[in-house]
């Protein structure tokens, strides 16, 4: 997840904060890399507005 600005300095561990954006789920098909099988996977992305 990538957030605009410096959220790490503004947030405190254990405290909730609200962001607005789009949650995308990208499905990647299985394929081979240098002869090695890579299974399919899902990538979850959050894009802040």
Secondary structure, DSSP 8 states (H G I E B T S, - for coil): -B-SS-HHHH--TT------EEEEEEEE--EEETTEEE--EEEEEEEE-
